[in-house]
Structure formats: C-alpha cells, structure tokens
C-alpha cells in the first residue's frame, strides 16, 4: 500500500472534510503516542532483565535472617 502525501487546503474543506481531517490527525497523534509508550516499556523490560542477569552471582549465598524483632507483635 503506497502512502501518498497530498497537500490539503484546509480552508477549502467542507464541514465533513474538516471533521475527517481532524479525526485523522488525532488518530495519527494517538498512534504515535501509543507506539512511543510501548517502545519505552519494552526498553525498560530489556534493561531490567539485563540488570537482573548481570546481578546474579553464583558465589553469593541467599539472604539469611540474623535476628528477629518480636516487638511488632504486641
């Protein structure tokens, strides 16, 4: 599907044409915003996964409880 760029003279459009023009512009802006949000979420996911895998060290043992504080149970 070829996307041709047409120059639209807004002043010459009728009411329906102006509504379609604005609807298309809003849809294009919304699609761009959604695309940016999804791309950013994917980047955050990849960065978090990379950081998690780099932080794994087989020489470090799991956390151990050294002492418990029972004052909170009262």
Secondary structure as the mmCIF struct_conf table of DSSP 4:
data_model
#
loop_
_struct_conf.conf_type_id
_struct_conf.id
_struct_conf.beg_label_comp_id
_struct_conf.beg_label_asym_id
_struct_conf.beg_label_seq_id
_struct_conf.end_label_comp_id
_struct_conf.end_label_asym_id
_struct_conf.end_label_seq_id
HELX_RH_3T_P HELX_RH_3T_P1 UNK A 10 UNK A 12
HELX_RH_AL_P HELX_RH_AL_P1 UNK A 15 UNK A 55
TURN_TY1_P TURN_TY1_P1 UNK A 58 UNK A 59
BEND BEND1 UNK A 60 UNK A 60
HELX_LH_PP_P HELX_LH_PP_P1 UNK A 61 UNK A 63
HELX_RH_3T_P HELX_RH_3T_P2 UNK A 70 UNK A 73
#
